[in-house]
Amino acid sequence: MKEQVSQEHKYDTEEEIFNEIIPGYQLTIDKVLKTGVTLFPNNEIVYWPPNGRRLRFTFSEFNERVNKLGWVLKELGVVGGDPRRMGTRVAILDWNTHRFLELLYAIPMYGAVLQPVNIRLAPEEIIYVMNKSKDEVAFVYSDFLPLIKAIVPKLEYLRKIVVMHDGEEQ
């Protein structure tokens, strides 16, 4: 006779999961993160940069980091939007990194407008895109400081730049 393994589940059916986590099945970015945190809180997200050290975060830790970024956005004066108006436009100039992923979640969850800038564009094209988007805040990886310094005089709306680097985590 086979022995049955008992596992405790908070939810009995898939429908119960989606009704609590994703009411009305709206698959917005905050619901994607909430699903990961609820169903897989201890599963890891691994980032292993070329020639760098491997970083590991559980979904719960990742959620904490994203929420901390929300406070950073608030301190920077970023305003969330609502149905009547758009929030502050926030640009990201970074490689495909854990920082980029965290900002990819934090900015829209805060209610601001996410503007990932294609770093492979020519400087004049980046100026055009950032001006057309009316980016007010930019998160810039240190590799792109020479670029941003060269184009900042032509960026009509940019008022704050946050420089990111691979220093010690704080």
Phi and psi in radians as a Rosetta constraint file:
Dihedral C 1 N 2 CA 2 C 2 CIRCULARHARMONIC -1.376 0.35
Dihedral N 2 CA 2 C 2 N 3 CIRCULARHARMONIC 2.421 0.35
Dihedral C 2 N 3 CA 3 C 3 CIRCULARHARMONIC -1.541 0.35
Dihedral N 3 CA 3 C 3 N 4 CIRCULARHARMONIC 2.294 0.35
Dihedral C 3 N 4 CA 4 C 4 CIRCULARHARMONIC -1.504 0.35
Dihedral N 4 CA 4 C 4 N 5 CIRCULARHARMONIC 2.387 0.35
Dihedral C 4 N 5 CA 5 C 5 CIRCULARHARMONIC -1.621 0.35
Dihedral N 5 CA 5 C 5 N 6 CIRCULARHARMONIC 2.171 0.35
Dihedral C 5 N 6 CA 6 C 6 CIRCULARHARMONIC -1.623 0.35
Dihedral N 6 CA 6 C 6 N 7 CIRCULARHARMONIC 2.264 0.35
Dihedral C 6 N 7 CA 7 C 7 CIRCULARHARMONIC -2.183 0.35
Dihedral N 7 CA 7 C 7 N 8 CIRCULARHARMONIC 2.339 0.35
Dihedral C 7 N 8 CA 8 C 8 CIRCULARHARMONIC -1.467 0.35
Dihedral N 8 CA 8 C 8 N 9 CIRCULARHARMONIC 2.254 0.35
Dihedral C 8 N 9 CA 9 C 9 CIRCULARHARMONIC -2.175 0.35
Dihedral N 9 CA 9 C 9 N 10 CIRCULARHARMONIC 2.450 0.35
Dihedral C 9 N 10 CA 10 C 10 CIRCULARHARMONIC -1.245 0.35
Dihedral N 10 CA 10 C 10 N 11 CIRCULARHARMONIC -0.478 0.35
Dihedral C 10 N 11 CA 11 C 11 CIRCULARHARMONIC -2.099 0.35
Dihedral N 11 CA 11 C 11 N 12 CIRCULARHARMONIC 2.479 0.35
Dihedral C 11 N 12 CA 12 C 12 CIRCULARHARMONIC -1.591 0.35
Dihedral N 12 CA 12 C 12 N 13 CIRCULARHARMONIC -0.552 0.35
Dihedral C 12 N 13 CA 13 C 13 CIRCULARHARMONIC -2.313 0.35
Dihedral N 13 CA 13 C 13 N 14 CIRCULARHARMONIC 2.799 0.35
Dihedral C 13 N 14 CA 14 C 14 CIRCULARHARMONIC -1.072 0.35
Dihedral N 14 CA 14 C 14 N 15 CIRCULARHARMONIC -0.614 0.35
Dihedral C 14 N 15 CA 15 C 15 CIRCULARHARMONIC -1.076 0.35
Dihedral N 15 CA 15 C 15 N 16 CIRCULARHARMONIC -0.683 0.35
Dihedral C 15 N 16 CA 16 C 16 CIRCULARHARMONIC -1.105 0.35
Dihedral N 16 CA 16 C 16 N 17 CIRCULARHARMONIC -0.679 0.35
Dihedral C 16 N 17 CA 17 C 17 CIRCULARHARMONIC -1.047 0.35
Dihedral N 17 CA 17 C 17 N 18 CIRCULARHARMONIC -0.921 0.35
Dihedral C 17 N 18 CA 18 C 18 CIRCULARHARMONIC -1.209 0.35
Dihedral N 18 CA 18 C 18 N 19 CIRCULARHARMONIC -0.544 0.35
Dihedral C 18 N 19 CA 19 C 19 CIRCULARHARMONIC -1.169 0.35
Dihedral N 19 CA 19 C 19 N 20 CIRCULARHARMONIC -0.591 0.35
Dihedral C 19 N 20 CA 20 C 20 CIRCULARHARMONIC -1.466 0.35
Dihedral N 20 CA 20 C 20 N 21 CIRCULARHARMONIC -0.795 0.35
Dihedral C 20 N 21 CA 21 C 21 CIRCULARHARMONIC -1.402 0.35
Dihedral N 21 CA 21 C 21 N 22 CIRCULARHARMONIC -0.739 0.35
Dihedral C 21 N 22 CA 22 C 22 CIRCULARHARMONIC -2.203 0.35
Dihedral N 22 CA 22 C 22 N 23 CIRCULARHARMONIC 1.319 0.35
Dihedral C 22 N 23 CA 23 C 23 CIRCULARHARMONIC -0.971 0.35
Dihedral N 23 CA 23 C 23 N 24 CIRCULARHARMONIC 2.261 0.35
Dihedral C 23 N 24 CA 24 C 24 CIRCULARHARMONIC 1.207 0.35
Dihedral N 24 CA 24 C 24 N 25 CIRCULARHARMONIC 0.217 0.35
Dihedral C 24 N 25 CA 25 C 25 CIRCULARHARMONIC 0.996 0.35
Dihedral N 25 CA 25 C 25 N 26 CIRCULARHARMONIC 0.566 0.35
Dihedral C 25 N 26 CA 26 C 26 CIRCULARHARMONIC -1.361 0.35
Dihedral N 26 CA 26 C 26 N 27 CIRCULARHARMONIC 1.947 0.35
Dihedral C 26 N 27 CA 27 C 27 CIRCULARHARMONIC -1.611 0.35
Dihedral N 27 CA 27 C 27 N 28 CIRCULARHARMONIC 1.191 0.35
Dihedral C 27 N 28 CA 28 C 28 CIRCULARHARMONIC -1.551 0.35
Dihedral N 28 CA 28 C 28 N 29 CIRCULARHARMONIC 2.878 0.35
Dihedral C 28 N 29 CA 29 C 29 CIRCULARHARMONIC -1.027 0.35
Dihedral N 29 CA 29 C 29 N 30 CIRCULARHARMONIC -0.649 0.35
Dihedral C 29 N 30 CA 30 C 30 CIRCULARHARMONIC -1.161 0.35
Dihedral N 30 CA 30 C 30 N 31 CIRCULARHARMONIC -0.592 0.35
Dihedral C 30 N 31 CA 31 C 31 CIRCULARHARMONIC -1.267 0.35
Dihedral N 31 CA 31 C 31 N 32 CIRCULARHARMONIC -0.592 0.35
Dihedral C 31 N 32 CA 32 C 32 CIRCULARHARMONIC -1.073 0.35
Dihedral N 32 CA 32 C 32 N 33 CIRCULARHARMONIC -0.810 0.35
Dihedral C 32 N 33 CA 33 C 33 CIRCULARHARMONIC -1.161 0.35
Dihedral N 33 CA 33 C 33 N 34 CIRCULARHARMONIC -0.763 0.35
Dihedral C 33 N 34 CA 34 C 34 CIRCULARHARMONIC -1.066 0.35
Dihedral N 34 CA 34 C 34 N 35 CIRCULARHARMONIC -0.653 0.35
Dihedral C 34 N 35 CA 35 C 35 CIRCULARHARMONIC -1.082 0.35
Dihedral N 35 CA 35 C 35 N 36 CIRCULARHARMONIC -0.829 0.35
Dihedral C 35 N 36 CA 36 C 36 CIRCULARHARMONIC -1.062 0.35
Dihedral N 36 CA 36 C 36 N 37 CIRCULARHARMONIC -0.759 0.35
Dihedral C 36 N 37 CA 37 C 37 CIRCULARHARMONIC -1.167 0.35
Dihedral N 37 CA 37 C 37 N 38 CIRCULARHARMONIC -0.688 0.35
Dihedral C 37 N 38 CA 38 C 38 CIRCULARHARMONIC -1.284 0.35
Dihedral N 38 CA 38 C 38 N 39 CIRCULARHARMONIC -0.809 0.35
Dihedral C 38 N 39 CA 39 C 39 CIRCULARHARMONIC -1.509 0.35
Dihedral N 39 CA 39 C 39 N 40 CIRCULARHARMONIC -0.534 0.35
Dihedral C 39 N 40 CA 40 C 40 CIRCULARHARMONIC -2.364 0.35
Dihedral N 40 CA 40 C 40 N 41 CIRCULARHARMONIC 0.936 0.35
Dihedral C 40 N 41 CA 41 C 41 CIRCULARHARMONIC -1.038 0.35
Dihedral N 41 CA 41 C 41 N 42 CIRCULARHARMONIC -0.501 0.35
Dihedral C 41 N 42 CA 42 C 42 CIRCULARHARMONIC -1.815 0.35
Dihedral N 42 CA 42 C 42 N 43 CIRCULARHARMONIC 0.015 0.35
Dihedral C 42 N 43 CA 43 C 43 CIRCULARHARMONIC -1.222 0.35
Dihedral N 43 CA 43 C 43 N 44 CIRCULARHARMONIC 2.575 0.35
Dihedral C 43 N 44 CA 44 C 44 CIRCULARHARMONIC -1.708 0.35
Dihedral N 44 CA 44 C 44 N 45 CIRCULARHARMONIC 2.554 0.35
Dihedral C 44 N 45 CA 45 C 45 CIRCULARHARMONIC -1.841 0.35
Dihedral N 45 CA 45 C 45 N 46 CIRCULARHARMONIC 2.163 0.35
Dihedral C 45 N 46 CA 46 C 46 CIRCULARHARMONIC -1.997 0.35
Dihedral N 46 CA 46 C 46 N 47 CIRCULARHARMONIC 2.260 0.35
Dihedral C 46 N 47 CA 47 C 47 CIRCULARHARMONIC -2.079 0.35
Dihedral N 47 CA 47 C 47 N 48 CIRCULARHARMONIC 2.157 0.35
Dihedral C 47 N 48 CA 48 C 48 CIRCULARHARMONIC -2.255 0.35
Dihedral N 48 CA 48 C 48 N 49 CIRCULARHARMONIC 1.625 0.35
Dihedral C 48 N 49 CA 49 C 49 CIRCULARHARMONIC -1.259 0.35
Dihedral N 49 CA 49 C 49 N 50 CIRCULARHARMONIC 2.688 0.35
Dihedral C 49 N 50 CA 50 C 50 CIRCULARHARMONIC -1.037 0.35
Dihedral N 50 CA 50 C 50 N 51 CIRCULARHARMONIC 2.321 0.35
Dihedral C 50 N 51 CA 51 C 51 CIRCULARHARMONIC 0.999 0.35
Dihedral N 51 CA 51 C 51 N 52 CIRCULARHARMONIC 0.494 0.35
Dihedral C 51 N 52 CA 52 C 52 CIRCULARHARMONIC -2.290 0.35
Dihedral N 52 CA 52 C 52 N 53 CIRCULARHARMONIC 3.128 0.35
Dihedral C 52 N 53 CA 53 C 53 CIRCULARHARMONIC -1.544 0.35
Dihedral N 53 CA 53 C 53 N 54 CIRCULARHARMONIC 2.562 0.35
Dihedral C 53 N 54 CA 54 C 54 CIRCULARHARMONIC -1.281 0.35
Dihedral N 54 CA 54 C 54 N 55 CIRCULARHARMONIC 2.349 0.35
Dihedral C 54 N 55 CA 55 C 55 CIRCULARHARMONIC -1.968 0.35
Dihedral N 55 CA 55 C 55 N 56 CIRCULARHARMONIC 2.408 0.35
Dihedral C 55 N 56 CA 56 C 56 CIRCULARHARMONIC -2.234 0.35
Dihedral N 56 CA 56 C 56 N 57 CIRCULARHARMONIC 2.331 0.35
Dihedral C 56 N 57 CA 57 C 57 CIRCULARHARMONIC -2.371 0.35
Dihedral N 57 CA 57 C 57 N 58 CIRCULARHARMONIC 2.410 0.35
Dihedral C 57 N 58 CA 58 C 58 CIRCULARHARMONIC -1.361 0.35
Dihedral N 58 CA 58 C 58 N 59 CIRCULARHARMONIC 2.892 0.35
Dihedral C 58 N 59 CA 59 C 59 CIRCULARHARMONIC -1.019 0.35
Dihedral N 59 CA 59 C 59 N 60 CIRCULARHARMONIC -0.662 0.35
Dihedral C 59 N 60 CA 60 C 60 CIRCULARHARMONIC -1.122 0.35
Dihedral N 60 CA 60 C 60 N 61 CIRCULARHARMONIC -0.764 0.35
Dihedral C 60 N 61 CA 61 C 61 CIRCULARHARMONIC -1.146 0.35
Dihedral N 61 CA 61 C 61 N 62 CIRCULARHARMONIC -0.707 0.35
Dihedral C 61 N 62 CA 62 C 62 CIRCULARHARMONIC -1.053 0.35
Dihedral N 62 CA 62 C 62 N 63 CIRCULARHARMONIC -0.762 0.35
Dihedral C 62 N 63 CA 63 C 63 CIRCULARHARMONIC -1.029 0.35
Dihedral N 63 CA 63 C 63 N 64 CIRCULARHARMONIC -0.744 0.35
Dihedral C 63 N 64 CA 64 C 64 CIRCULARHARMONIC -1.075 0.35
Dihedral N 64 CA 64 C 64 N 65 CIRCULARHARMONIC -0.742 0.35
Dihedral C 64 N 65 CA 65 C 65 CIRCULARHARMONIC -1.127 0.35
Dihedral N 65 CA 65 C 65 N 66 CIRCULARHARMONIC -0.726 0.35
Dihedral C 65 N 66 CA 66 C 66 CIRCULARHARMONIC -1.099 0.35
Dihedral N 66 CA 66 C 66 N 67 CIRCULARHARMONIC -0.754 0.35
Dihedral C 66 N 67 CA 67 C 67 CIRCULARHARMONIC -1.136 0.35
Dihedral N 67 CA 67 C 67 N 68 CIRCULARHARMONIC -0.641 0.35
Dihedral C 67 N 68 CA 68 C 68 CIRCULARHARMONIC -1.094 0.35
Dihedral N 68 CA 68 C 68 N 69 CIRCULARHARMONIC -0.670 0.35
Dihedral C 68 N 69 CA 69 C 69 CIRCULARHARMONIC -1.100 0.35
Dihedral N 69 CA 69 C 69 N 70 CIRCULARHARMONIC -0.552 0.35
Dihedral C 69 N 70 CA 70 C 70 CIRCULARHARMONIC -1.025 0.35
Dihedral N 70 CA 70 C 70 N 71 CIRCULARHARMONIC -0.701 0.35
Dihedral C 70 N 71 CA 71 C 71 CIRCULARHARMONIC -1.197 0.35
Dihedral N 71 CA 71 C 71 N 72 CIRCULARHARMONIC -0.641 0.35
Dihedral C 71 N 72 CA 72 C 72 CIRCULARHARMONIC -1.083 0.35
Dihedral N 72 CA 72 C 72 N 73 CIRCULARHARMONIC -0.777 0.35
Dihedral C 72 N 73 CA 73 C 73 CIRCULARHARMONIC -1.048 0.35
Dihedral N 73 CA 73 C 73 N 74 CIRCULARHARMONIC -0.722 0.35
Dihedral C 73 N 74 CA 74 C 74 CIRCULARHARMONIC -1.088 0.35
Dihedral N 74 CA 74 C 74 N 75 CIRCULARHARMONIC -0.786 0.35
Dihedral C 74 N 75 CA 75 C 75 CIRCULARHARMONIC -1.098 0.35
Dihedral N 75 CA 75 C 75 N 76 CIRCULARHARMONIC -0.510 0.35
Dihedral C 75 N 76 CA 76 C 76 CIRCULARHARMONIC -1.391 0.35
Dihedral N 76 CA 76 C 76 N 77 CIRCULARHARMONIC -0.086 0.35
Dihedral C 76 N 77 CA 77 C 77 CIRCULARHARMONIC 1.493 0.35
Dihedral N 77 CA 77 C 77 N 78 CIRCULARHARMONIC 0.246 0.35
Dihedral C 77 N 78 CA 78 C 78 CIRCULARHARMONIC -1.204 0.35
Dihedral N 78 CA 78 C 78 N 79 CIRCULARHARMONIC 2.370 0.35
Dihedral C 78 N 79 CA 79 C 79 CIRCULARHARMONIC -1.935 0.35
Dihedral N 79 CA 79 C 79 N 80 CIRCULARHARMONIC 2.318 0.35
Dihedral C 79 N 80 CA 80 C 80 CIRCULARHARMONIC -1.360 0.35
Dihedral N 80 CA 80 C 80 N 81 CIRCULARHARMONIC 2.647 0.35
Dihedral C 80 N 81 CA 81 C 81 CIRCULARHARMONIC -1.594 0.35
Dihedral N 81 CA 81 C 81 N 82 CIRCULARHARMONIC 3.114 0.35
Dihedral C 81 N 82 CA 82 C 82 CIRCULARHARMONIC -2.588 0.35
Dihedral N 82 CA 82 C 82 N 83 CIRCULARHARMONIC -3.131 0.35
Dihedral C 82 N 83 CA 83 C 83 CIRCULARHARMONIC -1.028 0.35
Dihedral N 83 CA 83 C 83 N 84 CIRCULARHARMONIC -0.356 0.35
Dihedral C 83 N 84 CA 84 C 84 CIRCULARHARMONIC -1.590 0.35
Dihedral N 84 CA 84 C 84 N 85 CIRCULARHARMONIC -0.401 0.35
Dihedral C 84 N 85 CA 85 C 85 CIRCULARHARMONIC -2.646 0.35
Dihedral N 85 CA 85 C 85 N 86 CIRCULARHARMONIC 2.688 0.35
Dihedral C 85 N 86 CA 86 C 86 CIRCULARHARMONIC -1.416 0.35
Dihedral N 86 CA 86 C 86 N 87 CIRCULARHARMONIC 2.645 0.35
Dihedral C 86 N 87 CA 87 C 87 CIRCULARHARMONIC -1.380 0.35
Dihedral N 87 CA 87 C 87 N 88 CIRCULARHARMONIC -3.113 0.35
Dihedral C 87 N 88 CA 88 C 88 CIRCULARHARMONIC -1.034 0.35
Dihedral N 88 CA 88 C 88 N 89 CIRCULARHARMONIC 2.440 0.35
Dihedral C 88 N 89 CA 89 C 89 CIRCULARHARMONIC -1.536 0.35
Dihedral N 89 CA 89 C 89 N 90 CIRCULARHARMONIC 2.227 0.35
Dihedral C 89 N 90 CA 90 C 90 CIRCULARHARMONIC -2.147 0.35
Dihedral N 90 CA 90 C 90 N 91 CIRCULARHARMONIC 2.119 0.35
Dihedral C 90 N 91 CA 91 C 91 CIRCULARHARMONIC -1.649 0.35
Dihedral N 91 CA 91 C 91 N 92 CIRCULARHARMONIC 2.641 0.35
Dihedral C 91 N 92 CA 92 C 92 CIRCULARHARMONIC -2.216 0.35
Dihedral N 92 CA 92 C 92 N 93 CIRCULARHARMONIC 2.201 0.35
Dihedral C 92 N 93 CA 93 C 93 CIRCULARHARMONIC -2.094 0.35
Dihedral N 93 CA 93 C 93 N 94 CIRCULARHARMONIC 1.714 0.35
Dihedral C 93 N 94 CA 94 C 94 CIRCULARHARMONIC -2.720 0.35
Dihedral N 94 CA 94 C 94 N 95 CIRCULARHARMONIC 2.828 0.35
Dihedral C 94 N 95 CA 95 C 95 CIRCULARHARMONIC -1.289 0.35
Dihedral N 95 CA 95 C 95 N 96 CIRCULARHARMONIC -3.118 0.35
Dihedral C 95 N 96 CA 96 C 96 CIRCULARHARMONIC -1.380 0.35
Dihedral N 96 CA 96 C 96 N 97 CIRCULARHARMONIC 1.528 0.35
Dihedral C 96 N 97 CA 97 C 97 CIRCULARHARMONIC -2.196 0.35
Dihedral N 97 CA 97 C 97 N 98 CIRCULARHARMONIC 3.051 0.35
Dihedral C 97 N 98 CA 98 C 98 CIRCULARHARMONIC -1.111 0.35
Dihedral N 98 CA 98 C 98 N 99 CIRCULARHARMONIC -0.567 0.35
Dihedral C 98 N 99 CA 99 C 99 CIRCULARHARMONIC -1.107 0.35
Dihedral N 99 CA 99 C 99 N 100 CIRCULARHARMONIC -0.783 0.35
Dihedral C 99 N 100 CA 100 C 100 CIRCULARHARMONIC -1.047 0.35
Dihedral N 100 CA 100 C 100 N 101 CIRCULARHARMONIC -0.782 0.35
Dihedral C 100 N 101 CA 101 C 101 CIRCULARHARMONIC -1.076 0.35
Dihedral N 101 CA 101 C 101 N 102 CIRCULARHARMONIC -0.758 0.35
Dihedral C 101 N 102 CA 102 C 102 CIRCULARHARMONIC -1.089 0.35
Dihedral N 102 CA 102 C 102 N 103 CIRCULARHARMONIC -0.754 0.35
Dihedral C 102 N 103 CA 103 C 103 CIRCULARHARMONIC -1.186 0.35
Dihedral N 103 CA 103 C 103 N 104 CIRCULARHARMONIC -0.595 0.35
Dihedral C 103 N 104 CA 104 C 104 CIRCULARHARMONIC -1.034 0.35
Dihedral N 104 CA 104 C 104 N 105 CIRCULARHARMONIC -0.566 0.35
Dihedral C 104 N 105 CA 105 C 105 CIRCULARHARMONIC -1.537 0.35
Dihedral N 105 CA 105 C 105 N 106 CIRCULARHARMONIC -0.818 0.35
Dihedral C 105 N 106 CA 106 C 106 CIRCULARHARMONIC -1.111 0.35
Dihedral N 106 CA 106 C 106 N 107 CIRCULARHARMONIC -0.748 0.35
Dihedral C 106 N 107 CA 107 C 107 CIRCULARHARMONIC -1.112 0.35
Dihedral N 107 CA 107 C 107 N 108 CIRCULARHARMONIC -0.945 0.35
Dihedral C 107 N 108 CA 108 C 108 CIRCULARHARMONIC -1.208 0.35
Dihedral N 108 CA 108 C 108 N 109 CIRCULARHARMONIC -0.532 0.35
Dihedral C 108 N 109 CA 109 C 109 CIRCULARHARMONIC -1.146 0.35
Dihedral N 109 CA 109 C 109 N 110 CIRCULARHARMONIC -0.539 0.35
Dihedral C 109 N 110 CA 110 C 110 CIRCULARHARMONIC -1.300 0.35
Dihedral N 110 CA 110 C 110 N 111 CIRCULARHARMONIC -0.361 0.35
Dihedral C 110 N 111 CA 111 C 111 CIRCULARHARMONIC 1.821 0.35
Dihedral N 111 CA 111 C 111 N 112 CIRCULARHARMONIC 0.056 0.35
Dihedral C 111 N 112 CA 112 C 112 CIRCULARHARMONIC -1.519 0.35
Dihedral N 112 CA 112 C 112 N 113 CIRCULARHARMONIC 3.006 0.35
Dihedral C 112 N 113 CA 113 C 113 CIRCULARHARMONIC -1.709 0.35
Dihedral N 113 CA 113 C 113 N 114 CIRCULARHARMONIC 2.130 0.35
Dihedral C 113 N 114 CA 114 C 114 CIRCULARHARMONIC -1.445 0.35
Dihedral N 114 CA 114 C 114 N 115 CIRCULARHARMONIC 2.286 0.35
Dihedral C 114 N 115 CA 115 C 115 CIRCULARHARMONIC -2.310 0.35
Dihedral N 115 CA 115 C 115 N 116 CIRCULARHARMONIC 1.464 0.35
Dihedral C 115 N 116 CA 116 C 116 CIRCULARHARMONIC -1.244 0.35
Dihedral N 116 CA 116 C 116 N 117 CIRCULARHARMONIC 2.159 0.35
Dihedral C 116 N 117 CA 117 C 117 CIRCULARHARMONIC -1.594 0.35
Dihedral N 117 CA 117 C 117 N 118 CIRCULARHARMONIC 2.271 0.35
Dihedral C 117 N 118 CA 118 C 118 CIRCULARHARMONIC -1.238 0.35
Dihedral N 118 CA 118 C 118 N 119 CIRCULARHARMONIC 1.865 0.35
Dihedral C 118 N 119 CA 119 C 119 CIRCULARHARMONIC -1.248 0.35
Dihedral N 119 CA 119 C 119 N 120 CIRCULARHARMONIC -0.123 0.35
Dihedral C 119 N 120 CA 120 C 120 CIRCULARHARMONIC -1.604 0.35
Dihedral N 120 CA 120 C 120 N 121 CIRCULARHARMONIC -0.033 0.35
Dihedral C 120 N 121 CA 121 C 121 CIRCULARHARMONIC -1.292 0.35
Dihedral N 121 CA 121 C 121 N 122 CIRCULARHARMONIC 2.772 0.35
Dihedral C 121 N 122 CA 122 C 122 CIRCULARHARMONIC -1.218 0.35
Dihedral N 122 CA 122 C 122 N 123 CIRCULARHARMONIC 2.669 0.35
Dihedral C 122 N 123 CA 123 C 123 CIRCULARHARMONIC -0.898 0.35
Dihedral N 123 CA 123 C 123 N 124 CIRCULARHARMONIC -0.762 0.35
Dihedral C 123 N 124 CA 124 C 124 CIRCULARHARMONIC -1.107 0.35
Dihedral N 124 CA 124 C 124 N 125 CIRCULARHARMONIC -0.588 0.35
Dihedral C 124 N 125 CA 125 C 125 CIRCULARHARMONIC -1.237 0.35
Dihedral N 125 CA 125 C 125 N 126 CIRCULARHARMONIC -0.659 0.35
Dihedral C 125 N 126 CA 126 C 126 CIRCULARHARMONIC -1.129 0.35
Dihedral N 126 CA 126 C 126 N 127 CIRCULARHARMONIC -0.734 0.35
Dihedral C 126 N 127 CA 127 C 127 CIRCULARHARMONIC -1.010 0.35
Dihedral N 127 CA 127 C 127 N 128 CIRCULARHARMONIC -0.834 0.35
Dihedral C 127 N 128 CA 128 C 128 CIRCULARHARMONIC -1.029 0.35
Dihedral N 128 CA 128 C 128 N 129 CIRCULARHARMONIC -0.855 0.35
Dihedral C 128 N 129 CA 129 C 129 CIRCULARHARMONIC -1.091 0.35
Dihedral N 129 CA 129 C 129 N 130 CIRCULARHARMONIC -0.804 0.35
Dihedral C 129 N 130 CA 130 C 130 CIRCULARHARMONIC -1.211 0.35
Dihedral N 130 CA 130 C 130 N 131 CIRCULARHARMONIC -0.614 0.35
Dihedral C 130 N 131 CA 131 C 131 CIRCULARHARMONIC -1.248 0.35
Dihedral N 131 CA 131 C 131 N 132 CIRCULARHARMONIC -0.748 0.35
Dihedral C 131 N 132 CA 132 C 132 CIRCULARHARMONIC -1.096 0.35
Dihedral N 132 CA 132 C 132 N 133 CIRCULARHARMONIC -0.630 0.35
Dihedral C 132 N 133 CA 133 C 133 CIRCULARHARMONIC -1.395 0.35
Dihedral N 133 CA 133 C 133 N 134 CIRCULARHARMONIC -0.247 0.35
Dihedral C 133 N 134 CA 134 C 134 CIRCULARHARMONIC 1.041 0.35
Dihedral N 134 CA 134 C 134 N 135 CIRCULARHARMONIC 0.773 0.35
Dihedral C 134 N 135 CA 135 C 135 CIRCULARHARMONIC -1.133 0.35
Dihedral N 135 CA 135 C 135 N 136 CIRCULARHARMONIC 2.207 0.35
Dihedral C 135 N 136 CA 136 C 136 CIRCULARHARMONIC -1.771 0.35
Dihedral N 136 CA 136 C 136 N 137 CIRCULARHARMONIC -0.500 0.35
Dihedral C 136 N 137 CA 137 C 137 CIRCULARHARMONIC -2.235 0.35
Dihedral N 137 CA 137 C 137 N 138 CIRCULARHARMONIC 2.460 0.35
Dihedral C 137 N 138 CA 138 C 138 CIRCULARHARMONIC -2.307 0.35
Dihedral N 138 CA 138 C 138 N 139 CIRCULARHARMONIC 2.268 0.35
Dihedral C 138 N 139 CA 139 C 139 CIRCULARHARMONIC -1.676 0.35
Dihedral N 139 CA 139 C 139 N 140 CIRCULARHARMONIC 2.057 0.35
Dihedral C 139 N 140 CA 140 C 140 CIRCULARHARMONIC -2.178 0.35
Dihedral N 140 CA 140 C 140 N 141 CIRCULARHARMONIC 2.159 0.35
Dihedral C 140 N 141 CA 141 C 141 CIRCULARHARMONIC -1.237 0.35
Dihedral N 141 CA 141 C 141 N 142 CIRCULARHARMONIC 2.549 0.35
Dihedral C 141 N 142 CA 142 C 142 CIRCULARHARMONIC -0.991 0.35
Dihedral N 142 CA 142 C 142 N 143 CIRCULARHARMONIC -0.486 0.35
Dihedral C 142 N 143 CA 143 C 143 CIRCULARHARMONIC -1.020 0.35
Dihedral N 143 CA 143 C 143 N 144 CIRCULARHARMONIC -0.467 0.35
Dihedral C 143 N 144 CA 144 C 144 CIRCULARHARMONIC -1.778 0.35
Dihedral N 144 CA 144 C 144 N 145 CIRCULARHARMONIC 0.191 0.35
Dihedral C 144 N 145 CA 145 C 145 CIRCULARHARMONIC -1.070 0.35
Dihedral N 145 CA 145 C 145 N 146 CIRCULARHARMONIC -0.773 0.35
Dihedral C 145 N 146 CA 146 C 146 CIRCULARHARMONIC -1.025 0.35
Dihedral N 146 CA 146 C 146 N 147 CIRCULARHARMONIC -0.697 0.35
Dihedral C 146 N 147 CA 147 C 147 CIRCULARHARMONIC -1.110 0.35
Dihedral N 147 CA 147 C 147 N 148 CIRCULARHARMONIC -0.885 0.35
Dihedral C 147 N 148 CA 148 C 148 CIRCULARHARMONIC -1.154 0.35
Dihedral N 148 CA 148 C 148 N 149 CIRCULARHARMONIC -0.643 0.35
Dihedral C 148 N 149 CA 149 C 149 CIRCULARHARMONIC -1.098 0.35
Dihedral N 149 CA 149 C 149 N 150 CIRCULARHARMONIC -0.640 0.35
Dihedral C 149 N 150 CA 150 C 150 CIRCULARHARMONIC -1.252 0.35
Dihedral N 150 CA 150 C 150 N 151 CIRCULARHARMONIC -0.557 0.35
Dihedral C 150 N 151 CA 151 C 151 CIRCULARHARMONIC -1.784 0.35
Dihedral N 151 CA 151 C 151 N 152 CIRCULARHARMONIC -0.214 0.35
Dihedral C 151 N 152 CA 152 C 152 CIRCULARHARMONIC -0.989 0.35
Dihedral N 152 CA 152 C 152 N 153 CIRCULARHARMONIC -0.603 0.35
Dihedral C 152 N 153 CA 153 C 153 CIRCULARHARMONIC -1.097 0.35
Dihedral N 153 CA 153 C 153 N 154 CIRCULARHARMONIC -0.378 0.35
Dihedral C 153 N 154 CA 154 C 154 CIRCULARHARMONIC -1.700 0.35
Dihedral N 154 CA 154 C 154 N 155 CIRCULARHARMONIC 0.004 0.35
Dihedral C 154 N 155 CA 155 C 155 CIRCULARHARMONIC -1.589 0.35
Dihedral N 155 CA 155 C 155 N 156 CIRCULARHARMONIC 1.852 0.35
Dihedral C 155 N 156 CA 156 C 156 CIRCULARHARMONIC -1.176 0.35
Dihedral N 156 CA 156 C 156 N 157 CIRCULARHARMONIC -0.564 0.35
Dihedral C 156 N 157 CA 157 C 157 CIRCULARHARMONIC -1.893 0.35
Dihedral N 157 CA 157 C 157 N 158 CIRCULARHARMONIC -0.268 0.35
Dihedral C 157 N 158 CA 158 C 158 CIRCULARHARMONIC -1.133 0.35
Dihedral N 158 CA 158 C 158 N 159 CIRCULARHARMONIC 2.195 0.35
Dihedral C 158 N 159 CA 159 C 159 CIRCULARHARMONIC -2.122 0.35
Dihedral N 159 CA 159 C 159 N 160 CIRCULARHARMONIC -0.334 0.35
Dihedral C 159 N 160 CA 160 C 160 CIRCULARHARMONIC -2.496 0.35
Dihedral N 160 CA 160 C 160 N 161 CIRCULARHARMONIC 2.458 0.35
Dihedral C 160 N 161 CA 161 C 161 CIRCULARHARMONIC -2.191 0.35
Dihedral N 161 CA 161 C 161 N 162 CIRCULARHARMONIC 2.257 0.35
Dihedral C 161 N 162 CA 162 C 162 CIRCULARHARMONIC -1.903 0.35
Dihedral N 162 CA 162 C 162 N 163 CIRCULARHARMONIC 2.098 0.35
Dihedral C 162 N 163 CA 163 C 163 CIRCULARHARMONIC -1.619 0.35
Dihedral N 163 CA 163 C 163 N 164 CIRCULARHARMONIC 2.228 0.35
Dihedral C 163 N 164 CA 164 C 164 CIRCULARHARMONIC -1.906 0.35
Dihedral N 164 CA 164 C 164 N 165 CIRCULARHARMONIC 2.585 0.35
Dihedral C 164 N 165 CA 165 C 165 CIRCULARHARMONIC -2.653 0.35
Dihedral N 165 CA 165 C 165 N 166 CIRCULARHARMONIC 3.021 0.35
Dihedral C 165 N 166 CA 166 C 166 CIRCULARHARMONIC -1.663 0.35
Dihedral N 166 CA 166 C 166 N 167 CIRCULARHARMONIC 0.754 0.35
Dihedral C 166 N 167 CA 167 C 167 CIRCULARHARMONIC -1.395 0.35
Dihedral N 167 CA 167 C 167 N 168 CIRCULARHARMONIC -2.931 0.35
Dihedral C 167 N 168 CA 168 C 168 CIRCULARHARMONIC -1.115 0.35
Dihedral N 168 CA 168 C 168 N 169 CIRCULARHARMONIC 2.454 0.35
Dihedral C 168 N 169 CA 169 C 169 CIRCULARHARMONIC -1.197 0.35
Dihedral N 169 CA 169 C 169 N 170 CIRCULARHARMONIC 2.441 0.35
